[in-house]
């Protein structure tokens, strides 16, 4: 007997409005949500009740890019610190820097860092014991990526691309291939307006990094098998390019007589599972693709405005999307039909789903204030239902 359709239940929790959440991660069991905030060190929240469990120790100005590593025994994040640039002047020149910080997840105590590690973007490697950190060097001196051993709290390797990148070109994306051979650092080139990706060979540092420019949002990228990447462009196309050579290979989905892009407006987000790739677009739709054949399987239509984020469950049966129309919607992968929706009364620009599919966590904006939503996923034997929030008080965080 087929399982009943999932429905987004009305259990939305509230968090203090003064907390501006920058990033978040869900524990493997879905019980806790760890947030990085501009107001201080990371915090741990109960996903069911919304209660604050504890804050990590520290007096940092802010934290972001949080990751759970080493079997969830270590929390890694980028923290913002203030330092004196020039102490010789009567009026000290102060500057904010982002750097790596580790904590014991159970104790909440910060680990002593052996050195200052500057970075603006990070990603866990697939063993979840190491991570890749990326940064732009000052005065446009190039791009650097580091491999950091989280258990040993030490640097493994350092790679540098020395060509000038522009003083304002901050690395905002870092990705790593499934075999951990290539790391990709992405930044917006303020001179050309395009995104530049710099590809580093982690196993052979003597190989010169390749650069691939594309007219796309920096994080609209998926790293495929066979050392390829697909980027969603501002024109609605999905271009496939080689990590080895940095050259265009083909246009995703344009085979045979088909010459139309899959979307009529820019692609805003992409995500991938074992078998599928999902793209969200400013045209208000999502498309789901077979990764092997690069053929479209479903087109999800129902949002009333731009779709800004998407996720796919670990079991590949549900797609979750968030939109400028204030809704979070659930779609069935099998046929692309909408299962349920939830009106969050705010623009949804980021979301994740727990491994057990019981918790959806999203970030939203309303009235220039950023909010965190933790939504329990219930099951019902009724036909397709929709859950709508009547008042804003229950979703304000």
N, C-alpha and C positions, 0 to 999 in steps of 0.2 A: 504494500500500500504506500502510495506516495506521501511524503511528509506534508503537513499543512503549510500553506504559504506564509512566509514571514511578514510581519507587520511592524512598522516602527511605532513602538508604544510611546505614550505621553510622559514617560519618566525622564524629564529634563531637569538637570540640577543647576543650582545657582552658585556662582563664585563672586567674590567681592568685585564691584565694578572698577575699583582702582587698579586691579591687576590686569596688565596688558600682556597677554600670552603671545609669545613669538614662535614657539615650536612645541611639539608634544610627541610622546611615544606611549604606546600601550603595552603593559606587561603581557607575557605570553598567555597567562590564564585569564586575561581580560579584567582582572580585579582592580588594577590601579592604572591611573593615567599620570604620567610624569610631565610636567610643563616647564618650559623655559620662559622667563618673563623679563621684561625690561625693568622691572621693579626690584630685582634681586636674584639670589641663587635659585636653582630649580626647586619645585615643590611637588609633593606626591598627594594625589587625591583619590578618594574612594569612588570608583566609577558608578556605583549604584546609588549612594547617598549624596555624593558631592562634598563630603566632609574632607577637610584638609587633614591628612595624616601627619605630615611633618614637612619641614623645609630642610634642604641641605645646609650644612653649616657654611658660613662665609659672609663677607660683607661686600661682595661684588656689586657693581652698579646694575648689572643685568646678565642674562644668560640666554643662550639659544642653541639650536642644533643639538638637542639632547639625544643620546643613544644609550641603550642598555646592552652591555657587553659581558663577555666571560661568564656565560650562563646566568646573566642578570645579577652578578655579584658586584659589578662596577657600573657606575653611571658616568658617562663621558659627555662633556658639553663645551661650548665655546662661551667664555665669560667676557664681559666688558669691564675693563679697568681703566682708571685715570692715572696718568703719570706726568711728571714734569719734563717738558722738552728742554727748557732752558732755565736753569735755576740762577743764572748770573744776573738776570734782570730783576729790577725791583718788582715788576709785575710779572709773575711767573706765567709762562706759556704752557698750558696744560692740553693734553691730547688724549683721546679715548682710543684704546686698542682692544682688539679681540684676541684671546689666547685660549689654548686648551687647558681644561681643568678636569681632573678625575675625582670621584667620590666613592667611598664604600656605600653601596646601595642600602644595606641594612642599617649601618651605623649613621649614615649621613655625614660622616666626617670627610673633609677634603684630604686627598693624598698629597704628600709633598712632591712637587714636580721637580725633576732633576735639572730642568732648564726651562726658560720661557719659550713657548712654542706659539708663534703668531700664526693665525689662520682665520679665514673668513667663511669657509665652507668645509664640510666633512662628510664622510660616509663610512659605514662599517664595511669591512671586507667580509667575505662569505663565511669564514670560520667564526666571526663575531668575537675574535680575540685580538684583531688588529684593525686599524682604521687608516684611511687616507685623508690627509688634510691639505687644503689648497689655499694659496694666497697670492696676491700680486705684490711684487716688491716695490718699495718706495721710488718715486721719481721715474716710474715707467721702466724700471730695470729688468723686468721680465716676470715670469710666472714660476712658482715653486710648488711642488707637491712633496709631502713627507709620508712615509709609511711608519706608523707608530704601533709598537707592541703594547697593548693595554694592560696585559697581565704583568709584564715586566716593567711597565712604565718607562719605556726607553725608545729612542728612534732606531728604526731598522735601516731604512734607506732614505736618501734625499735626492730629488731630481729637479733640474732647473732648465727652463727655457729662457735664454738670455735676450731674445729680441725685444725691443721696446714695445710696451703694450699701452702706454698712455697712463698718466698719473691717476686718472679717475676710473680706470677699468678694473673694478673690484671683482674677484672671483666669487660668484654666487652659486655655482653648481660644481659638484665633484661626483663622478661616478666611477665604477670599477666593473670590468667584465666578469662573467661567471667563473672563468678560470684564473682570475686575479692577475692576468698578464698585462692588461692595459688599464691605466687610469686616465680619465678625461676631466679636464678643468675647463669650465665655461665662464665667460664674462661678456658683458655688453660693451662693444666697441663704440665709444662715444663719438668717434670721428666719422665712422661709416654708418652707424645706427644698427648694424647687424650684430649677431652673436658670433663670437669666435670661440671655437673649441680647440684646446691644445691637448694632444694625445701623447702620453708618456708610456714607453715600454718599461714596465717595472722589472722585468727579468733581464733586460739588456740595456743598461743606462747609456751605453755608447751609441745607441741608435738615436739619431736626431729627432726630437719631437716634431710631429706633424700638426699643422694648423688647418682647421676647416671653418670657413665663414659661411653663415646661413642667415637668412632673414627670418628669425624665429625668436620666441621667448626662450630664455636661457635654459629653463628646466623642462621645456617641451622636447624631451629626448628619451629614447629607450635604447639600451645597449643589447644588441641581438647576439645570437650565436654566430660562429664563424667570423668573429672580430668585425662585425658590422654594427652600424648605428642607424636609427631612423629618427628624423627630426620633423616635427610638425611646424609648418611655416605660416607666415602671416597671410598668405594667399589661399590657405586651406589645403595645400598639398602636403604629402608626407614623403620626404626624400630619404633614400637609403644611401649611405656613404661608407667608405672603407676606413677602419681605424688604422690599418697598416699604411695606406697611401694618402689618406685625406682627400680622396677623389670621389666624385659622384659615381654611383653604381646604377641606380634606377629610381623610378618614382613608384612608391608603394601603391598597389591597387590599380595602377594604370596598365592593364594588359589587354592584348588583342585590340578590339575596336574602341575600347573605352579610353576617352581622352579627357574626361571631366574630373576635376579634383573631387575628393570625397566630401568636402565641405565648401560652403559658399562664403565663409568668413574665416578669420584666423583661427588656428588651433591653439587652445588655451591650456590644455593639460593632456598628458598621456600616461597610461599605466599598462602593465603587462603581467600575465600569469604564465603558467607552463604552456598552455595551448593558445591563448588569446592575447590580442592587443586591443586596447580601448583608447579612443581619442575623443576628447571633448572639444567643443567649438563655440565661438562667439555667435554662430548662427542658431544656437539654441538646441542643437542635437548632439547625440553621441553616436559613434560607429564602433562596432565590434568586429574584429578581423581574425581569421585563422592565421596563426603565425607561420605555419608551414607553407600554405598555398598563397598567402597574402591576398586572399579573397574575402570580401565583406560577408559577414554572417547575418548581422542585424543592424538596423538603424533605430535608435531610440528617440522618439519624438514625443514631447509633452511639456518640456520646460517652456516658460513664457518669456525668457530672456537669456542672456549669455550663460553658458555652462562654464564654470570656472575650475572645477575639480572633479576627480573621479577615482574610484577604487574598485577592485574586484576581490571577491572572497577567496580564501585559500582553497576552497572546494570547487571553485569556478562555476558556481551556480547563480551567483548574484552580482550585479554591478550596482554601485552606489554613486550618486552624483550630487553635486551641490551647485547652486546657481545664483545669479544676480536676482532671480525672481523670488528669493527668500526661502526656497524649498530645498529639502533633501529628499531625493527620490530613489526608490529601489526598483531594479529591473531584473527580469528573469533572463539569464544568459541563453537558455534554450531557444526562446523565440523572440526576445526583445520586448516583451510586454511589461508594462508597469505593474509592479506588485503593490506598492503603497507609496505614500508621500507624507511629508511632515512640513508644516509651515513654521519655520524658525523665526519669522519676522525680522530677518536680517540677511544681508548678502553673505553667502557661504563661499569661501575662497580656498579652503583646505579641509580635507577629511581623511580619516583612516578607519579601518574596521579591524576588530580583534580577530585573532586566529580562530577562535571558537564561534565567530559570527554573532556573538551576543551583545556586543557593544559597538556603537558607531560614535566616533569623536570627531567634532568639526570645529573650525574656527570661522567666525563671522564678523562682519563690520556693520555697525549701525550708529548713525550720528557721530561719526569719526571716533567711535569707541569700539575696541576689539573685544569680542566675547568668546567664551569657550562653551560648547554644548556637548553633553554626554548623554547619548540616547540609547536606551535599552531596546533590544530587538526582541519582541514577543512573537509567539506563534498562535495562530487562530485557525479554527476549522471552518470559519466562515469564508465565503468567496472574497474576492479582492476587496480590501478595505483601505480607507485613507484616514490618517490621523491628522487632525488640524489643531494647532494651538490657538486658543481663543484670545489670550491676553499675552502681552509681552513680558509680564513679570516673571513667568515661569522659565523663560529662556534667557533672561538677563544674567550675565555672569561677570 
